[in-house]
Every structure is written in C-alpha cells, then in structure tokens.
Amino acid sequence: MASANGAAARGREVLDDAERAVVRGARRAKAAGRDAIDTIEETTELVRHRGETMVHDLEALVARRPIAAVIVAAGAGYLIAKLWR
C-alpha cells in the first residue's frame, strides 16, 4: 500500500511539473506573439509613412516637370506593352 501511495504521489508531482512547464511555455508564446504583433504594427506604420512620402515626392516631381513625366510614363508603358506580348 505504501508503494501505491508513493507512486500516486510521484505521479501527481510529474503531472504538476508538466502543468507548470506548459504554463511557462504558454506565457512565453504569448509574450512572443505580442512582440511579433508590435513589430508588425511598427513595420506597417513605417511602410505607410514612407509610401505616403514617396507619393508626395512623386507628385512634386511631376508638378515641377510635367512634360518629362509624360515622356517617362509613355516609355514605361511602351516597355510594359512589349513585355506583355
């Protein structure tokens, strides 16, 4: 009977250790997920800001040199049409 009680106690210890390990792993995964989400949000904001900056720069360039912009756009369109075939 003593060995059965000892085995049961040891079994509970093993299960408790496993439970603690799972909880620790879940907490680490949760923290890593939060870090990943924060990184994605920061990157999204950076790309959005740079994209807006590029659009404004392009608009200013086209406003300064409209004829050159039309020539460049026509040349790019011609090349794309040639590659499309």
Buried (B, 14 or more C-beta within 10 A) or exposed (E): EEEEEEEEEEEEEEEEEEEEEEEEEEEEEEEEEEEEEEEEEEEEEEEEEEEEEEEEEEEEEBEEEEEEBEEEEEEEEEEEEEEEE
